[in-house]
Amino acid sequence: MNRIREVFFYKDFFVEFYLKLPLGVQQKYDYVFVILREHRIIPTKFLKRIKGQDGLYELRIEFQSNIYRTFCCFDMNNLIVLFNSFQ
């Protein structure tokens, strides 16, 4: 499939969080990043706009009854993962 958008990481905030995650959670994040890169319509199961916050989105990963969240926004259709992630 062709890439529709690129995913960029702001500083090392996300990467530091990601490297501390269990392998299964990392694989789920990788799966969602493929969806973000290759599909025009992203299921709200994975990406939701945060109400009351103009342009701010929440990337949501669910794995074994745990939920992981990462704040992000778009810049000219490219997704930029921002801030810190949390469980």
C-alpha positions as CSV (number, residue, x, y, z in Angstrom):
1,M,0.0,0.0,0.0
2,N,1.0,3.6,-0.5
3,R,1.7,5.8,2.4
4,I,-0.8,8.5,2.9
5,R,0.9,10.2,5.8
6,E,4.1,10.1,7.7
7,V,4.4,9.7,11.5
8,F,7.0,11.9,13.2
9,F,8.0,11.9,16.8
10,Y,8.5,15.1,18.8
11,K,11.9,14.9,20.6
12,D,12.3,11.6,22.4
13,F,9.2,11.7,24.6
14,F,7.4,8.9,22.7
15,V,10.4,6.8,21.9
16,E,11.5,6.7,25.6
17,F,8.0,5.6,26.6
18,Y,7.8,3.0,23.8
19,L,11.1,1.3,24.6
20,K,9.9,0.7,28.2
21,L,6.7,-1.1,27.0
22,P,6.3,-4.9,26.9
23,L,6.8,-6.4,23.4
24,G,3.1,-7.1,22.9
25,V,2.2,-3.4,23.4
26,Q,5.1,-2.3,21.1
27,Q,3.7,-4.6,18.4
28,K,0.2,-3.1,18.9
29,Y,1.6,0.4,18.5
30,D,3.4,-0.7,15.4
31,Y,0.2,-2.1,14.0
32,V,-1.6,1.2,14.6
33,F,1.2,3.2,13.0
34,V,0.7,1.1,9.9
35,I,-3.0,2.0,9.9
36,L,-2.1,5.7,10.4
37,R,0.4,5.6,7.5
38,E,-1.6,3.7,5.0
39,H,-5.4,4.3,5.5
40,R,-7.3,7.5,4.8
41,I,-10.0,6.8,7.4
42,I,-8.6,5.8,10.8
43,P,-11.0,4.0,13.1
44,T,-12.0,6.0,16.2
45,K,-11.0,2.9,18.2
46,F,-7.4,4.1,17.6
47,L,-7.6,7.8,17.1
48,K,-10.1,10.3,18.6
49,R,-10.2,14.1,18.6
50,I,-10.1,15.5,22.2
51,K,-13.2,17.6,22.7
52,G,-12.6,21.2,23.5
53,Q,-9.0,21.1,22.2
54,D,-8.6,22.4,18.7
55,G,-6.4,20.0,16.7
56,L,-5.4,17.7,19.6
57,Y,-6.0,14.0,19.2
58,E,-5.5,10.9,21.4
59,L,-3.9,7.8,20.0
60,R,-5.4,4.9,22.0
61,I,-3.9,1.4,22.3
62,E,-5.7,-1.3,24.2
63,F,-3.7,-4.5,25.1
64,Q,-4.7,-7.1,27.6
65,S,-7.2,-4.9,29.5
66,N,-4.7,-2.0,29.6
67,I,-5.1,1.3,27.8
68,Y,-2.1,3.3,26.6
69,R,-2.6,6.9,25.3
70,T,-0.5,9.2,23.3
71,F,-1.3,12.8,22.5
72,C,-0.8,13.8,18.9
73,C,-1.8,16.4,16.2
74,F,-1.7,16.8,12.5
75,D,0.4,19.1,10.4
76,M,-0.4,19.2,6.7
77,N,-1.9,15.6,7.0
78,N,1.3,14.3,8.7
79,L,0.8,12.9,12.1
80,I,3.1,14.2,14.8
81,V,3.2,12.3,18.1
82,L,3.6,14.8,20.8
83,F,4.0,15.2,24.6
84,N,4.2,12.2,26.8
85,S,2.3,8.9,26.6
86,F,0.8,7.2,29.6
87,Q,-1.1,4.1,30.7
